[in-house]
């Protein structure tokens, strides 16, 4: 069995912790609220706007980028307002003084929450040496047959990389001194639905394959029909009249929901560089975690935790702490992972969130069983 967080663990943890709980014999806790599986996103907030989920002991502050769910109760101060993009891509204002449930229509979602699975460490052993490990694309669909290829620079004194893209009948390589390059249009074309792999070897023969991850790090072109649907949703999102940051966040959520993790990460990295909102950092950490980039996930979750704590958002902080625990576990640092997961459990206990408590207890039980 696994605990699912009802596809959404409180504020900010969102997609990745939908499947964070590793298989366990402990019964799945009964959800404390229901979800229509749609993505409802708060994109504007001014003043004191808060929300509360069934079982919570208090209302918690809302901030830009918070994901809302069926069952949420919203409360706006007399001078507070908000704006929600609903899962059907309609806009739902939250007027001053509003008190009530999620003001989104109960229609079929256009944008749905993705669901991912994080089952224990995804590396056979800790990554202890500086190799040119792959940053992008890995464990993702891509939109273009000419993706940007990126890797972490190695510590080799002579920085020359042999870059290879291979899969199916294709086997292409080149050399470069940079840590990224665009797959060229004169290279053999990438075919849809074919898994491809990126391998990078430095001048000292350190290879990205030394990462030895058990995660499938292949990438492939999104099928044409699904890519057309994604582009239609993005085009519709751009007609909503939102500001640039809200539009970009919404687009990245659409990408992530369709497995376009590389595009989602690139856009969120750009957005995070412009604005250090905790929800942006949290989503960036989620996607890093999904593709097995644990060091990058830890940095993003750390920034999210600081931001949520400053806002007084205990649920968001708990989600960031849980993400930190999973990221450390991904690198086999079970001791540090337990520390963060126990902190998250403590916050969920204070908040009164049975779903969060149950999931943290299951992960901690699995870790204790690993040792």
C-alpha positions as CSV (number, residue, x, y, z in Angstrom):
1,X,0.0,0.0,0.0
2,X,1.0,3.6,-0.3
3,X,-0.4,6.8,1.1
4,X,-1.3,9.3,-1.6
5,X,-2.0,12.7,0.1
6,X,-5.1,12.8,-2.1
7,X,-2.8,14.1,-4.9
8,X,-1.9,17.1,-2.9
9,X,-0.2,17.5,0.4
10,X,-1.3,20.8,1.8
11,X,0.3,23.9,0.5
12,X,3.2,23.7,-1.9
13,X,4.2,20.1,-1.7
14,X,1.8,19.4,-4.4
15,X,2.7,16.9,-7.1
16,X,5.8,15.2,-5.7
17,X,4.4,14.3,-2.3
18,X,1.3,12.9,-4.0
19,X,3.3,9.7,-4.2
20,X,6.0,10.4,-1.6
21,X,4.9,7.7,0.7
22,X,6.8,4.5,0.1
23,X,5.0,1.1,0.1
24,X,4.2,0.1,3.6
25,X,2.0,-2.3,5.5
26,X,0.6,0.5,7.5
27,X,-3.0,1.4,6.5
28,X,-3.5,4.4,4.4
29,X,-5.1,7.2,6.5
30,X,-8.6,8.3,5.6
31,X,-8.4,11.6,3.6
32,X,-9.5,14.6,5.6
33,X,-10.8,16.4,2.5
34,X,-11.8,15.6,-1.1
35,X,-10.2,16.6,-4.3
36,X,-11.6,16.9,-7.8
37,X,-8.1,16.3,-9.0
38,X,-8.1,19.7,-10.7
39,X,-5.4,22.3,-10.3
40,X,-6.8,25.5,-8.7
41,X,-4.1,28.1,-8.3
42,X,-4.0,31.4,-6.4
43,X,-2.4,33.9,-8.6
44,X,-3.2,37.2,-6.9
45,X,-3.5,38.1,-3.2
46,X,-3.5,41.4,-1.3
47,X,-4.1,41.8,2.4
48,X,-4.9,39.2,4.9
49,X,-6.3,36.2,3.0
50,X,-6.3,32.8,4.7
51,X,-7.5,29.3,4.3
52,X,-8.3,26.2,6.4
53,X,-8.7,22.6,5.5
54,X,-11.0,20.1,7.4
55,X,-9.1,19.0,10.5
56,X,-6.9,22.0,10.7
57,X,-6.9,23.8,14.0
58,X,-6.4,27.3,12.4
59,X,-6.5,29.3,9.3
60,X,-3.2,29.8,7.6
61,X,-2.0,32.7,5.3
62,X,-2.3,32.3,1.6
63,X,0.4,33.6,-0.8
64,X,1.0,33.7,-4.5
65,X,1.1,30.3,-6.1
66,X,-0.7,28.4,-3.4
67,X,-2.7,25.4,-4.7
68,X,-6.2,25.3,-3.5
69,X,-8.5,22.3,-3.2
70,X,-12.1,21.3,-2.8
71,X,-12.9,21.5,0.9
72,X,-10.8,24.6,1.5
73,X,-12.4,27.4,3.5
74,X,-11.3,30.8,2.5
75,X,-11.5,33.9,4.7
76,X,-10.6,37.4,3.5
77,X,-10.2,40.5,5.7
78,X,-12.3,43.5,4.8
79,X,-9.4,45.0,2.9
80,X,-8.1,41.7,1.4
81,X,-8.7,40.3,-2.1
82,X,-7.5,37.3,-4.2
83,X,-7.8,35.7,-7.6
84,X,-7.9,32.0,-8.4
85,X,-7.3,30.3,-11.7
86,X,-9.7,27.4,-11.5
87,X,-9.0,24.0,-13.0
88,X,-11.3,24.8,-16.0
89,X,-9.1,27.9,-16.7
90,X,-11.8,30.2,-15.5
91,X,-11.1,33.1,-13.1
92,X,-12.7,33.2,-9.6
93,X,-12.2,36.4,-7.7
94,X,-12.1,36.3,-3.9
95,X,-13.7,39.6,-2.9
96,X,-13.0,41.6,0.3
97,X,-14.6,40.1,3.3
98,X,-15.3,36.8,1.6
99,X,-15.9,33.7,3.8
100,X,-16.7,30.4,2.2
101,X,-15.5,27.5,0.1
102,X,-13.4,27.5,-3.0
103,X,-15.2,29.8,-5.5
104,X,-14.5,27.6,-8.5
105,X,-17.2,26.0,-10.6
106,X,-17.7,22.2,-10.3
107,X,-16.9,21.5,-13.9
108,X,-14.6,19.0,-15.6
109,X,-11.0,20.1,-15.0
110,X,-8.9,21.2,-18.0
111,X,-5.8,21.3,-15.9
112,X,-5.3,18.3,-13.7
113,X,-2.8,17.6,-11.0
114,X,-0.1,15.2,-12.0
115,X,0.8,12.2,-9.9
116,X,4.4,11.1,-9.3
117,X,6.0,8.4,-7.3
118,X,9.0,8.6,-5.1
119,X,9.9,5.1,-3.8
120,X,13.0,5.2,-1.7
121,X,16.5,6.3,-2.8
122,X,16.9,6.4,-6.6
123,X,20.6,6.0,-6.6
124,X,22.5,2.8,-5.9
125,X,24.9,4.7,-3.8
126,X,25.5,8.3,-2.7
127,X,26.9,10.6,-5.4
128,X,30.3,11.5,-3.7
129,X,32.4,12.6,-6.6
130,X,32.0,15.5,-9.0
131,X,31.0,14.0,-12.3
132,X,29.2,15.7,-15.2
133,X,25.8,14.4,-14.1
134,X,22.8,15.2,-16.3
135,X,20.6,18.2,-15.4
136,X,18.3,18.2,-18.5
137,X,16.6,16.5,-20.1
138,X,16.2,13.6,-17.8
139,X,13.0,11.6,-16.8
140,X,10.9,14.0,-19.0
141,X,9.0,14.5,-22.1
142,X,10.2,17.3,-24.3
143,X,8.4,19.7,-26.7
144,X,11.0,20.2,-29.3
145,X,13.3,17.9,-31.3
146,X,16.1,20.3,-30.6
147,X,16.3,20.3,-26.7
148,X,18.9,22.2,-24.7
149,X,21.3,19.6,-23.2
150,X,22.6,20.6,-19.8
151,X,24.9,18.9,-17.2
152,X,26.6,19.8,-14.0
153,X,30.3,20.8,-14.6
154,X,32.8,18.2,-13.4
155,X,36.0,18.9,-11.5
156,X,38.3,17.8,-14.3
157,X,41.1,20.2,-14.9
158,X,40.8,20.0,-18.6
159,X,37.2,20.8,-19.4
160,X,36.3,19.1,-22.6
161,X,33.1,17.1,-22.7
162,X,32.1,14.4,-25.1
163,X,28.3,14.6,-25.5
164,X,26.3,11.7,-26.8
165,X,22.6,11.4,-27.5
166,X,21.5,7.9,-28.2
167,X,18.4,5.7,-28.4
168,X,16.5,3.7,-31.0
169,X,18.5,3.9,-34.3
170,X,20.1,7.2,-33.3
171,X,23.6,7.6,-32.0
172,X,25.0,11.2,-32.2
173,X,28.0,12.7,-30.4
174,X,30.0,15.9,-30.4
175,X,32.6,17.7,-28.2
176,X,32.4,21.0,-26.4
177,X,34.0,23.0,-23.6
178,X,30.7,24.4,-22.4
179,X,28.4,22.8,-19.8
180,X,25.4,23.0,-22.2
181,X,24.5,22.9,-25.8
182,X,21.5,22.8,-28.1
183,X,20.9,19.6,-30.0
184,X,21.5,20.9,-33.5
185,X,19.0,20.9,-36.3
186,X,21.5,19.2,-38.6
187,X,21.8,16.3,-36.3
188,X,19.8,13.1,-36.8
189,X,16.1,14.0,-36.0
190,X,14.6,12.8,-32.7
191,X,11.4,10.7,-33.3
192,X,8.3,10.9,-31.1
193,X,7.7,8.2,-28.5
194,X,11.3,6.9,-28.7
195,X,13.3,7.0,-25.4
196,X,16.6,8.8,-25.8
197,X,19.5,9.1,-23.4
198,X,22.1,11.9,-22.8
199,X,25.6,10.8,-21.8
200,X,28.5,13.2,-21.0
201,X,32.1,12.2,-20.4
202,X,34.8,14.7,-19.4
203,X,38.5,14.8,-20.4
204,X,39.4,12.6,-17.4
205,X,36.9,9.9,-18.5
206,X,34.4,10.7,-15.7
207,X,31.0,9.9,-17.1
208,X,27.5,11.0,-16.2
209,X,26.7,7.2,-16.1
210,X,28.6,7.0,-12.9
211,X,25.6,8.5,-11.1
212,X,24.2,4.9,-11.3
213,X,20.6,6.0,-10.7
214,X,17.8,3.5,-10.7
215,X,15.5,6.3,-12.0
216,X,14.7,6.1,-15.7
217,X,16.6,9.2,-17.0
218,X,15.5,8.9,-20.6
219,X,13.6,11.6,-22.5
220,X,11.3,11.6,-25.4
221,X,9.2,13.8,-27.6
222,X,5.7,14.3,-26.3
223,X,3.2,12.6,-28.7
224,X,1.9,15.1,-31.2
225,X,-1.8,14.9,-30.1
226,X,-0.9,15.6,-26.5
227,X,1.6,18.3,-27.4
228,X,-1.2,20.0,-29.4
229,X,-3.5,19.8,-26.3
230,X,-0.8,21.4,-24.1
231,X,-0.2,24.2,-26.6
232,X,-4.0,24.9,-26.7
233,X,-4.1,25.1,-22.9
234,X,-1.1,27.4,-22.8
235,X,-2.7,29.6,-25.4
236,X,-5.9,29.7,-23.4
237,X,-4.0,30.6,-20.2
238,X,-2.4,33.5,-22.0
239,X,-5.8,35.0,-22.8
240,X,-6.7,35.3,-19.1
241,X,-5.1,38.7,-18.7
242,X,-2.9,37.7,-15.8
243,X,0.4,39.4,-15.0
244,X,3.6,37.9,-16.4
245,X,4.6,35.9,-13.3
246,X,1.2,34.4,-12.9
247,X,1.0,33.4,-16.6
248,X,4.4,31.8,-16.5
249,X,3.7,29.9,-13.3
250,X,0.4,28.6,-14.8
251,X,2.2,27.5,-18.0
252,X,4.8,25.7,-16.0
253,X,2.1,23.8,-14.1
254,X,0.5,22.8,-17.4
255,X,3.9,21.5,-18.6
256,X,4.5,19.6,-15.4
257,X,1.0,18.0,-15.4
258,X,1.9,16.5,-18.9
259,X,5.3,15.2,-17.9
260,X,7.2,18.1,-19.5
261,X,9.4,18.4,-16.5
262,X,12.4,19.8,-18.3
263,X,10.3,22.7,-19.6
264,X,8.7,23.2,-16.2
265,X,12.0,23.3,-14.4
266,X,13.5,25.8,-16.9
267,X,10.6,28.1,-16.6
268,X,10.5,27.9,-12.8
269,X,14.2,28.5,-12.5
270,X,13.7,31.7,-14.6
271,X,10.7,32.7,-12.4
272,X,12.6,31.9,-9.2
273,X,15.4,34.2,-10.2
274,X,13.0,37.1,-10.5
275,X,10.9,36.4,-7.4
276,X,11.7,34.3,-4.4
277,X,8.1,33.3,-3.6
278,X,8.0,30.1,-1.5
279,X,5.4,28.4,-3.7
280,X,7.7,28.9,-6.7
281,X,10.7,27.4,-4.8
282,X,8.5,24.6,-3.6
283,X,7.3,23.6,-7.1
284,X,10.9,23.8,-8.3
285,X,12.0,21.5,-5.5
286,X,9.1,19.1,-6.4
287,X,10.3,18.8,-10.0
288,X,13.9,18.5,-9.1
289,X,12.9,15.7,-6.8
290,X,10.9,14.0,-9.5
291,X,13.9,13.9,-11.9
292,X,16.4,12.8,-9.2
293,X,18.3,16.1,-8.8
294,X,18.6,15.9,-5.0
295,X,21.2,18.6,-4.3
296,X,19.2,21.1,-6.4
297,X,15.9,20.0,-4.7
298,X,17.5,20.6,-1.2
299,X,18.4,24.1,-2.2
300,X,15.0,24.9,-3.5
301,X,13.2,23.4,-0.5
302,X,15.5,25.2,1.9
303,X,14.5,28.5,0.3
304,X,10.8,27.5,0.4
305,X,11.0,26.6,4.1
306,X,12.5,30.0,5.0
307,X,9.8,31.8,3.0
308,X,6.9,29.8,4.4
309,X,8.2,30.3,8.0
310,X,8.4,34.1,7.4
311,X,4.8,34.0,6.3
312,X,3.7,31.9,9.3
313,X,2.4,29.2,6.9
314,X,2.9,26.0,9.0
315,X,1.5,23.7,6.3
316,X,3.8,25.2,3.6
317,X,6.8,24.9,6.0
318,X,5.9,21.3,6.8
319,X,5.7,20.5,3.1
320,X,9.1,22.0,2.5
321,X,10.6,20.1,5.4
322,X,9.1,16.9,4.0
323,X,10.6,17.6,0.7
324,X,14.0,18.2,2.3
325,X,13.7,14.8,4.0
326,X,12.9,13.0,0.7
327,X,15.8,14.8,-1.0
328,X,18.3,13.7,1.6
329,X,16.9,10.2,1.5
330,X,17.4,10.2,-2.3
331,X,21.1,10.4,-1.5
332,X,21.0,7.7,1.1
333,X,21.5,10.2,4.0
334,X,18.8,8.5,6.2
335,X,19.8,10.2,9.4
336,X,19.4,13.8,8.0
337,X,16.2,12.7,6.2
338,X,14.7,11.5,9.5
339,X,15.4,14.8,11.1
340,X,13.6,16.8,8.5
341,X,10.7,14.3,8.3
342,X,10.3,14.4,12.1
343,X,10.2,18.2,12.0
344,X,7.5,18.0,9.3
345,X,5.5,15.5,11.5
346,X,5.7,17.8,14.5
347,X,4.2,20.7,12.4
348,X,1.4,18.5,11.1
349,X,0.6,17.4,14.6
350,X,0.4,21.0,15.8
351,X,-1.8,21.9,12.8
352,X,-4.0,18.8,13.3
353,X,-3.5,17.5,9.8
354,X,-4.2,13.7,9.9
355,X,-3.2,13.1,6.3
356,X,0.1,14.8,6.7
357,X,0.8,13.0,10.0
358,X,-0.1,9.6,8.5
359,X,2.2,10.1,5.5
360,X,5.2,11.2,7.5
361,X,4.7,8.3,9.9
362,X,4.7,5.9,7.0
363,X,7.8,7.3,5.5
364,X,9.6,7.3,8.8
365,X,8.6,3.7,9.4
366,X,10.0,2.7,6.0
367,X,13.3,4.5,6.8
368,X,13.6,2.7,10.1
369,X,13.0,-0.6,8.3
370,X,15.8,0.3,5.8
371,X,18.4,0.7,8.6
